[in-house]
Amino acid sequence: MIQILSLLPTKEAFRSCILSKRWQYLCTSVYNLNFTDADNMPQEAFISYVDSALARCTSSKIKIFQLTFGWQHVYWSQYSQWLAFAVEKETEHVELKSFGDDYDIFTLPQFIYTCSSLITLKLIRCALDKEVIIAWKSLKSLVLIDMVLDGDDIVNLLSGSPALETLEFNVCMGFRRLEISSSNLKRLNIKSWRLLDVEDDHSLEIFAPYLQHLEISGSISDLKCRLLNVSSLVNAKLTFNNDCEKDIQDWNGYHVDDAVDSCRDYHQSFIIVVQDYLQKLSNVTNLTIGTWLTEVLCMLQLEEVPIPELKCKYLTLKLHLKKLNLCGVASLLRASPHVETLNIDVATMSLHDSFCHFKLRYLAKGDNVDLRIWTSSFVFPSLKNVKIVNSLGVCLKDHFKPGCDKLFELSKILLKNATVLEKFFIVSKKRKCRRCSTDCVSQYFLQLAEKLLGCPRSSTNSVILFQE
């Protein structure tokens, strides 16, 4: 019974114990403490509730301690006392979330930096004490969300966490170099990025020779993320989106230069970064590429810049139907002759309009390329399985016909050029569209499967399968 109660939010566990006299003392023995409802009750009531729960806790060891707290300075000493309780109980998994404005950030108390029992730590909108040396000798997973970190913070975190295996930054900012020398740290996730207003250098260097899994996703503004050494990578997911400087100027309320070529140098610098990505990732086994990178690949193709051969066997494309660029996708596939499994995840979410006519002009040129002629000169010699999956999104009836046509063209190219193809899956979840009140997405993908049945195939053993 204690195990079941420990799986509940702490408030629900205490309420459940009221239901029976036999249970009334069980809540004091729960070993997971979840205090994440601070924004659902008055601050003083929340303080009293947590104080009472901790005072009644008799468990000798706490496994999970989760706490969401406000930003008011008057309560910071109380928060520190709660964290001291978690450290005293040798808590293994801690999650701390502070909510408030950017000017009142809770700084972790000194005693938590030497908590040797920590295995996983998740910090949201907290600050590190720069005068304290970290000693988390058992920590294996660290997630940092919405935090400002400088280079010294990163060095302190990495040197003080020798057993760390997974590191994640989500909407963080400040540091410019990530040097990971530990052979234990195998997984790095960077999800979105914020730039400080005072920053002139919009770059991030990653030096991680033992890293095996790398993921960079979300919006990273105009950050240039450079991979200096990632020689051990096996799995790479690059689905992030870089924004044109014109769009950033518009969002910030600044004047936007209307000249088409005014951002040429800006885009050329990102093209160089992407070229370096392809070189550094040429030996990964599992590669995931997003829409923005396929657009840059289109620009490379039109500039007749050679793309290095990729050795990946598993390739996933996360594409936006409205921005599906066949030229970029085809050039990537041409550079991937070893791919055995291709997954195409098609999203249909709404997007903002771009002020960048320089890139739009390139993409329009890519749309005018006759891919049937261009792709007739090469095949996909190893491709055995293709899966097209649609993600949740908006109504297809009014907005995405060009993208649907491109997806059909891409599918035809795959069928015609994949010489050893075995299975071509088209997967769609059946859901009722809120706008047109029909299963418009599922209907389209069913029609796509039916149309492909009559298209030429290089592999006589291939089958087309629709799953709903």
C-alpha positions as CSV (number, residue, x, y, z in Angstrom):
1,M,0.0,0.0,0.0
2,I,2.9,2.4,0.8
3,Q,4.3,1.7,-2.7
4,I,0.9,2.7,-4.3
5,L,0.7,5.9,-2.1
6,S,4.2,6.8,-3.1
7,L,3.2,6.9,-6.7
8,L,0.5,9.6,-6.0
9,P,1.1,13.4,-5.6
10,T,1.8,13.9,-1.9
11,K,-1.5,15.8,-1.4
12,E,-3.5,13.0,-2.9
13,A,-1.6,10.4,-0.8
14,F,-2.5,12.2,2.4
15,R,-6.2,12.6,1.3
16,S,-6.3,8.8,0.5
17,C,-5.1,8.0,4.0
18,I,-8.1,9.8,5.5
19,L,-10.5,7.3,3.9
20,S,-9.6,4.5,6.3
21,K,-8.4,4.4,9.9
22,R,-6.1,1.6,9.0
23,W,-4.4,3.9,6.4
24,Q,-4.2,7.0,8.5
25,Y,-0.5,6.5,9.5
26,L,0.6,5.0,6.2
27,C,1.1,8.5,4.5
28,T,3.9,9.2,6.9
29,S,5.9,6.3,5.4
30,V,5.7,7.4,1.7
31,Y,9.1,7.6,0.1
32,N,8.2,9.9,-2.9
33,L,7.4,13.5,-2.0
34,N,5.7,15.5,-4.8
35,F,5.0,19.2,-3.9
36,T,4.4,20.6,-7.4
37,D,1.1,22.4,-6.8
38,A,2.4,25.7,-5.4
39,D,0.7,27.7,-8.1
40,N,-2.7,26.2,-7.3
41,M,-3.0,27.5,-3.7
42,P,-2.1,30.6,-1.7
43,Q,1.6,30.8,-0.9
44,E,1.1,30.7,2.9
45,A,-1.2,27.7,2.7
46,F,1.4,25.9,0.5
47,I,4.2,26.6,3.0
48,S,2.0,25.2,5.9
49,Y,1.1,22.1,3.8
50,V,4.7,21.2,3.0
51,D,5.9,21.9,6.6
52,S,3.2,19.6,7.9
53,A,4.0,16.8,5.4
54,L,7.7,16.9,6.1
55,A,7.2,17.0,9.9
56,R,5.0,13.8,9.7
57,C,7.4,12.0,7.3
58,T,9.0,9.0,9.0
59,S,10.6,7.3,6.0
60,S,14.3,6.7,6.6
61,K,15.1,7.5,2.9
62,I,13.4,9.5,0.3
63,K,13.6,8.3,-3.3
64,I,12.0,11.2,-5.2
65,F,11.6,14.8,-4.1
66,Q,9.8,17.2,-6.4
67,L,9.2,20.8,-5.4
68,T,7.7,23.8,-7.2
69,F,8.0,27.1,-5.4
70,G,7.4,30.8,-5.8
71,W,10.0,33.5,-6.1
72,Q,9.3,35.6,-2.9
73,H,12.5,36.2,-1.0
74,V,10.7,36.0,2.3
75,Y,10.2,32.3,1.8
76,W,13.7,31.3,0.5
77,S,15.0,30.2,3.9
78,Q,11.9,27.9,4.1
79,Y,12.7,26.4,0.7
80,S,16.3,25.8,1.9
81,Q,15.0,24.0,5.0
82,W,12.9,21.7,2.7
83,L,15.9,20.9,0.6
84,A,18.0,20.2,3.7
85,F,15.4,17.7,4.6
86,A,15.7,16.0,1.2
87,V,19.5,15.9,1.5
88,E,19.3,14.5,5.0
89,K,17.0,11.7,3.8
90,E,19.6,10.8,1.0
91,T,17.2,11.6,-1.8
92,E,18.2,10.0,-5.1
93,H,16.0,12.0,-7.6
94,V,15.3,15.8,-7.1
95,E,13.3,18.1,-9.3
96,L,13.2,21.8,-8.4
97,K,11.1,24.4,-10.2
98,S,11.0,28.1,-9.4
99,F,8.4,30.3,-11.0
100,G,8.6,34.1,-11.1
101,D,10.4,36.8,-13.1
102,D,13.9,37.0,-14.4
103,Y,15.1,39.2,-11.6
104,D,14.3,37.0,-8.6
105,I,16.0,33.6,-9.2
106,F,16.4,31.2,-6.3
107,T,20.0,30.3,-5.7
108,L,20.6,26.7,-4.6
109,P,21.9,26.5,-1.0
110,Q,25.4,25.4,-0.4
111,F,24.7,22.0,1.2
112,I,23.0,20.6,-1.9
113,Y,26.2,20.8,-4.0
114,T,27.7,18.0,-1.9
115,C,24.7,15.7,-1.9
116,S,26.3,12.4,-2.7
117,S,23.0,10.5,-3.0
118,L,21.8,12.3,-6.0
119,I,21.3,10.2,-9.1
120,T,19.1,12.5,-11.2
121,L,18.6,16.3,-10.8
122,K,16.2,18.6,-12.7
123,L,16.5,22.3,-12.1
124,I,14.0,24.8,-13.6
125,R,14.7,28.6,-13.3
126,C,17.3,28.2,-10.5
127,A,20.7,29.7,-10.1
128,L,24.0,28.2,-9.1
129,D,26.3,29.6,-6.4
130,K,29.5,30.4,-8.2
131,E,31.6,30.3,-5.0
132,V,30.8,26.6,-4.3
133,I,32.5,23.6,-5.8
134,I,30.1,20.9,-7.0
135,A,30.6,17.3,-5.8
136,W,27.8,15.1,-7.1
137,K,29.7,11.9,-7.3
138,S,26.7,9.7,-8.0
139,L,24.8,12.0,-10.4
140,K,23.9,10.3,-13.7
141,S,21.3,12.6,-15.3
142,L,21.2,16.4,-15.2
143,V,18.4,18.5,-16.8
144,L,18.7,22.3,-16.7
145,I,15.7,24.4,-17.9
146,D,15.5,28.1,-18.4
147,M,18.8,28.9,-16.7
148,V,21.6,31.4,-17.3
149,L,25.0,29.6,-17.1
150,D,28.4,31.0,-17.9
151,G,31.5,29.0,-18.8
152,D,32.7,28.6,-15.2
153,D,29.3,27.1,-14.3
154,I,29.7,24.5,-17.0
155,V,33.2,23.6,-15.9
156,N,32.0,23.3,-12.3
157,L,29.0,21.1,-13.3
158,L,31.0,18.7,-15.5
159,S,34.1,18.4,-13.3
160,G,31.9,17.9,-10.2
161,S,29.7,15.2,-11.8
162,P,32.2,12.4,-12.9
163,A,29.5,9.7,-13.2
164,L,27.2,11.9,-15.4
165,E,25.7,10.0,-18.4
166,T,23.0,12.3,-19.7
167,L,23.0,16.1,-19.9
168,E,20.1,18.3,-21.1
169,F,19.8,22.0,-21.6
170,N,16.4,23.4,-22.3
171,V,16.0,27.1,-23.1
172,C,19.3,27.9,-21.5
173,M,21.7,30.7,-22.3
174,G,25.1,32.3,-21.5
175,F,27.9,29.8,-22.0
176,R,29.8,29.6,-25.3
177,R,31.7,26.3,-25.0
178,L,30.8,22.9,-23.9
179,E,33.9,20.7,-23.4
180,I,33.0,17.2,-22.3
181,S,36.1,15.1,-21.5
182,S,34.4,12.4,-19.5
183,S,33.9,9.0,-21.2
184,N,30.8,8.4,-19.1
185,L,28.7,11.2,-20.6
186,K,27.1,9.6,-23.6
187,R,24.0,11.7,-24.2
188,L,23.6,15.4,-24.8
189,N,20.3,17.2,-25.5
190,I,20.0,20.9,-26.4
191,K,16.3,21.9,-26.7
192,S,15.9,25.5,-27.8
193,W,18.2,28.4,-26.8
194,R,17.9,31.9,-25.5
195,L,20.3,34.7,-26.3
196,L,21.1,37.4,-23.7
197,D,20.5,41.0,-25.0
198,V,24.1,41.9,-24.1
199,E,25.7,39.1,-26.1
200,D,27.7,39.8,-29.3
201,D,28.9,36.3,-29.8
202,H,26.0,34.1,-30.9
203,S,27.9,30.8,-31.1
204,L,28.2,27.6,-29.1
205,E,31.1,25.1,-29.5
206,I,30.7,21.5,-28.6
207,F,33.8,19.4,-27.9
208,A,32.7,15.9,-26.9
209,P,34.9,13.1,-28.3
210,Y,33.1,10.3,-26.3
211,L,29.5,11.5,-26.9
212,Q,27.3,8.8,-28.6
213,H,23.9,10.5,-28.7
214,L,23.4,14.2,-29.6
215,E,20.1,16.0,-30.1
216,I,19.6,19.7,-30.9
217,S,16.0,20.7,-31.3
218,G,13.6,23.6,-31.1
219,S,14.2,27.2,-31.9
220,I,17.8,28.4,-31.4
221,S,17.4,31.9,-32.9
222,D,20.5,32.7,-34.8
223,L,22.9,30.6,-32.7
224,K,25.7,29.0,-34.6
225,C,26.2,25.7,-32.9
226,R,29.6,24.2,-34.0
227,L,30.6,20.6,-33.6
228,L,34.4,20.6,-32.9
229,N,34.8,16.9,-32.0
230,V,32.0,14.4,-31.9
231,S,33.9,11.5,-33.3
232,S,32.1,8.8,-31.3
233,L,28.6,9.8,-32.3
234,V,26.2,6.9,-33.1
235,N,22.9,8.7,-33.0
236,A,22.4,12.4,-34.1
237,K,19.1,14.3,-34.1
238,L,19.3,17.8,-35.6
239,T,15.7,19.1,-35.9
240,F,16.4,22.7,-34.7
241,N,15.3,25.8,-36.5
242,N,17.6,28.8,-37.1
243,D,15.9,32.1,-37.8
244,C,16.9,34.7,-40.4
245,E,18.2,38.0,-38.9
246,K,15.3,39.8,-40.7
247,D,12.7,37.7,-38.8
248,I,14.5,38.3,-35.5
249,Q,14.6,42.1,-36.2
250,D,10.9,42.0,-37.0
251,W,10.0,40.1,-33.8
252,N,12.0,42.6,-31.7
253,G,10.3,45.6,-33.3
254,Y,13.3,46.8,-35.3
255,H,13.4,48.1,-38.9
256,V,13.7,45.3,-41.5
257,D,15.9,45.9,-44.5
258,D,13.7,45.2,-47.6
259,A,16.7,44.5,-49.9
260,V,16.5,40.8,-51.0
261,D,20.2,40.1,-50.7
262,S,20.9,42.1,-47.4
263,C,21.0,38.8,-45.4
264,R,23.2,36.9,-48.0
265,D,26.3,36.9,-45.8
266,Y,24.2,35.8,-42.8
267,H,22.9,32.7,-44.6
268,Q,26.3,31.9,-46.1
269,S,27.7,31.7,-42.6
270,F,25.1,29.1,-41.7
271,I,25.7,27.2,-44.9
272,I,29.3,26.8,-43.8
273,V,28.1,25.5,-40.4
274,V,25.8,22.9,-42.1
275,Q,28.6,21.7,-44.4
276,D,30.7,21.1,-41.3
277,Y,27.8,19.2,-39.7
278,L,27.7,16.8,-42.7
279,Q,31.4,16.1,-42.4
280,K,31.3,15.6,-38.7
281,L,28.2,13.3,-38.8
282,S,29.2,11.3,-41.8
283,N,29.8,8.1,-39.7
284,V,26.8,8.1,-37.5
285,T,24.5,5.1,-37.8
286,N,21.2,6.8,-36.9
287,L,20.5,10.3,-38.3
288,T,17.5,12.5,-37.8
289,I,17.2,15.7,-39.9
290,G,14.6,18.5,-39.6
291,T,13.0,20.9,-42.1
292,W,15.5,23.8,-41.7
293,L,18.5,21.7,-42.5
294,T,16.8,20.3,-45.7
295,E,16.3,23.9,-46.8
296,V,20.0,24.6,-46.4
297,L,20.7,21.4,-48.3
298,C,18.6,22.8,-51.1
299,M,20.8,25.9,-51.2
300,L,23.9,23.8,-51.2
301,Q,22.5,21.8,-54.1
302,L,21.6,24.9,-56.2
303,E,25.1,26.3,-55.5
304,E,26.5,22.9,-56.7
305,V,28.3,22.4,-53.4
306,P,29.2,18.7,-53.0
307,I,27.6,16.9,-50.1
308,P,29.8,14.2,-48.4
309,E,28.6,10.6,-48.4
310,L,26.8,9.7,-45.2
311,K,27.1,6.2,-43.8
312,C,23.9,6.2,-41.7
313,K,21.7,3.1,-42.0
314,Y,18.7,4.7,-40.3
315,L,17.5,8.1,-41.5
316,T,14.5,10.0,-40.1
317,L,13.2,13.2,-41.7
318,K,11.0,15.4,-39.6
319,L,9.4,17.7,-42.2
320,H,6.8,20.4,-42.2
321,L,4.3,19.8,-45.0
322,K,3.9,23.5,-45.7
323,K,7.7,23.9,-46.1
324,L,8.5,20.5,-47.6
325,N,11.6,21.0,-49.9
326,L,12.0,18.1,-52.3
327,C,15.3,19.4,-53.7
328,G,16.9,19.4,-50.2
329,V,15.4,16.0,-49.3
330,A,16.5,14.4,-52.6
331,S,20.1,15.7,-52.2
332,L,20.2,14.2,-48.7
333,L,18.9,10.9,-49.9
334,R,21.4,10.8,-52.8
335,A,24.2,11.3,-50.2
336,S,22.9,8.4,-48.1
337,P,23.4,5.2,-50.2
338,H,23.7,3.0,-47.1
339,V,20.3,3.9,-45.6
340,E,18.2,0.7,-45.0
341,T,15.3,2.3,-43.1
342,L,13.8,5.7,-43.9
343,N,11.2,7.3,-41.6
344,I,9.4,10.5,-42.7
345,D,7.5,12.3,-39.9
346,V,5.2,14.9,-41.5
347,A,3.9,17.7,-39.3
348,T,1.2,20.1,-40.3
349,M,1.3,22.8,-37.6
350,S,0.8,26.5,-38.5
351,L,3.9,28.6,-39.2
352,H,4.6,32.3,-39.2
353,D,5.5,34.1,-42.4
354,S,9.1,34.9,-43.0
355,F,10.6,38.3,-44.1
356,C,13.6,36.5,-45.6
357,H,13.0,36.7,-49.4
358,F,16.6,35.6,-50.0
359,K,15.9,32.1,-48.7
360,L,12.4,32.0,-50.2
361,R,13.9,32.8,-53.6
362,Y,16.3,29.9,-53.3
363,L,13.5,27.5,-52.2
364,A,11.4,28.6,-55.1
365,K,14.3,27.7,-57.4
366,G,14.4,24.3,-55.8
367,D,10.7,23.8,-56.4
368,N,11.3,24.4,-60.1
369,V,14.0,21.7,-60.4
370,D,12.7,18.7,-62.4
371,L,13.4,16.0,-59.9
372,R,12.2,13.2,-62.1
373,I,15.1,13.9,-64.5
374,W,17.7,14.7,-61.8
375,T,16.9,11.6,-59.7
376,S,16.8,9.2,-62.6
377,S,20.6,9.2,-62.5
378,F,20.9,7.5,-59.1
379,V,19.2,4.8,-57.0
380,F,18.8,3.9,-53.3
381,P,20.6,0.6,-53.3
382,S,20.1,-0.3,-49.7
383,L,16.7,1.1,-48.9
384,K,14.4,-1.7,-47.6
385,N,11.8,0.0,-45.4
386,V,10.0,3.3,-45.7
387,K,7.5,4.7,-43.2
388,I,5.6,7.9,-43.6
389,V,3.8,9.1,-40.4
390,N,1.7,12.2,-39.9
391,S,1.9,14.2,-36.7
392,L,-0.9,16.2,-35.1
393,G,-1.6,19.4,-36.9
394,V,-4.1,21.7,-38.7
395,C,-6.7,21.1,-41.4
396,L,-5.4,19.9,-44.7
397,K,-8.3,20.9,-46.9
398,D,-7.4,24.6,-47.4
399,H,-3.7,25.1,-46.7
400,F,-1.4,22.3,-47.6
401,K,-2.2,21.1,-51.2
402,P,1.3,22.0,-52.6
403,G,2.9,20.1,-49.7
404,C,0.7,17.1,-50.3
405,D,1.6,17.1,-54.0
406,K,5.3,17.2,-53.0
407,L,4.9,14.3,-50.6
408,F,3.3,12.3,-53.4
409,E,6.3,13.1,-55.7
410,L,8.8,12.1,-53.1
411,S,7.0,8.8,-52.5
412,K,7.0,8.1,-56.2
413,I,10.8,8.8,-56.4
414,L,11.4,6.4,-53.5
415,L,9.3,3.6,-55.1
416,K,11.0,4.0,-58.5
417,N,14.6,4.3,-57.2
418,A,14.7,1.9,-54.3
419,T,15.9,-1.3,-55.9
420,V,15.6,-3.6,-52.9
421,L,12.5,-2.0,-51.2
422,E,10.4,-4.5,-49.1
423,K,7.8,-2.4,-47.3
424,F,6.4,1.1,-47.7
425,F,4.3,2.0,-44.7
426,I,1.9,4.9,-44.6
427,V,0.7,5.5,-41.0
428,S,-2.1,7.9,-39.9
429,K,-4.0,8.2,-36.7
430,K,-7.7,8.5,-37.3
431,R,-8.9,11.8,-35.7
432,K,-11.7,14.2,-36.4
433,C,-10.5,17.6,-37.6
434,R,-11.9,20.5,-35.5
435,R,-12.1,22.8,-38.5
436,C,-13.7,20.7,-41.3
437,S,-15.3,18.0,-39.0
438,T,-13.9,15.2,-41.1
439,D,-10.9,12.9,-40.9
440,C,-9.1,15.0,-43.5
441,V,-5.6,14.0,-42.6
442,S,-6.3,10.3,-42.5
443,Q,-8.3,10.5,-45.7
444,Y,-5.4,12.1,-47.5
445,F,-2.9,9.5,-46.4
446,L,-5.3,6.7,-47.4
447,Q,-5.6,8.4,-50.8
448,L,-1.8,8.7,-51.0
449,A,-1.5,4.9,-50.4
450,E,-4.1,4.1,-53.1
451,K,-2.4,6.4,-55.6
452,L,1.0,4.9,-55.0
453,L,-0.3,1.4,-55.8
454,G,-0.3,2.3,-59.4
455,C,3.1,3.9,-59.5
456,P,6.2,2.2,-61.0
457,R,8.5,0.3,-58.7
458,S,12.0,-1.0,-59.0
459,S,11.6,-3.7,-56.5
460,T,9.1,-6.3,-57.5
461,N,8.9,-7.6,-53.9
462,S,7.8,-4.3,-52.4
463,V,4.4,-3.9,-50.7
464,I,2.5,-0.7,-49.8
465,L,0.7,-0.8,-46.5
466,F,-1.7,1.7,-44.9
467,Q,-2.1,1.7,-41.1
468,E,-4.7,3.7,-39.3
